[in-house]
Amino acid sequence: MYDFAFGDVSLTRIVEMEMPLLEARAFFPDWDEAAIAPYAGWMVPRHYRPDSGLVVIAIQAFLIRTARHTILVDSCVGNNKPRNREFFDDAEFPWMDRFLATGARPEDIDFVLCTHLHVDHVGWNTRLEDGRWVPTFPNARYIFARTELDYWLSQSERGLMTRTGDYVADSVIPILEAKRELLVEMDHQIEDGIVLAPLPGHTPGQVGLHIASGGDEALICGDLMHHMIQCHIPAWSTIACADRAAARATREAFLDRYAETDVTILPSHFPNPSAGRIVPEGEAFAFRYLGE
């Protein structure tokens, strides 16, 4: 299940990687084996590997086609980039081959939306050409929320990006130098039925993308949640959250709003098929994959 249709809008997941990747205890400061024990039936091994202590993470982009536009949401880690993380450093992923297999070409993309400017959401923004980083999608306007861009430019300028390496330098600034950016507010409308949704906390300017067409609704929610356990235990934020308390508040409000609705939710990092719906469960919530 990589392809979805919402009314007249099509959505295709383009997966860069899906694997046990992050150490649960390190990534979730509140991780507690006793707390997750009641959920082991669905968590192991699809979402969590107790033998290694790693949670399974997907890194993926979403290709959206409407009658008017072709939109790429988030651009994964990218290739040939210097990073301070082993799996990302000078990587060679087959993501571009998978992108081309959709029938799209880089020049077909009208907009690239970065839900937020983390290393695994901006990498294919640029590619290496004659020793320079240039926009991968030459005709696209790259949509950045103003609040988000300002924050990360400041982080880069102050030398505060040592954990991952300064991906802003090779994946964001070249877009600005090429004058391909489109700076927007966090509720910007791309076209009728395709509208940004503010989801601050994980980063100051994180946005989702709300799709409404033909009576169907879907919402790409970025890193509002990294793992399904956060539906059951919404209080758990990650070390990657700029403001853990704000991330928690946004997540709790989101889960409460979309529980028991027909809105399809697409978190960036949930394993295949990624898409599902939020349902109440006990005093919290659960995530039910489409078709399961």
C-alpha angles and dihedrals in degrees: 000000000000099000129065136176125210107185105300093343121095124203126194125188113221107196121206096180141343117189146115096292117147128058104240097213092049097042096045108044090197096048111143124178091209091053093053096043094094089058099048092106093071099023100058121102102345096058106013136029110205093189092064098022090233128138118220113246132185120208111198149144129227121226112204125191122191129169088266109030147027110218131187115204114204122344106224125223102315132208135285095012125140109241136166092228120085098225093047102040113110087338126185108205124170090228096120091053089053091048091052090048088066088067093249124120127206091251090056094067114104098182136016111200119197107200085201137344104256123136095257094051103050108038101104090046085097140026132199115259121171091337094311132102109237132174110282091208102049099188097042129105108222110223115217125172106236093229091052097047094047091052096051096042087056092049091051095046091051094050093242098136099088096123095069105008125258101297090162088071095058104025107034111023093055088058090055092046089053089048092233096128127113110198113204144167118260094259096049118153114222092186138326107312095007107094136154118244120208112239105165125174107066082064126356095252104028114149136186127211119240117204121195122175135145093354093308124114133195134171127202102206104186113207097342081120128014097184138025091241086075089069090057094038105026093173092073113099125174137244086250092065114105090207112019095188093050091045090053093049092049091047094049092049091047094050092048092049098049101036112117093011129118092238112126111226121208114190112192098234107036113116123250126341089019093185122100148120134267118240132179115256121179109310092338138028145274134211118232117197116227110263095019 
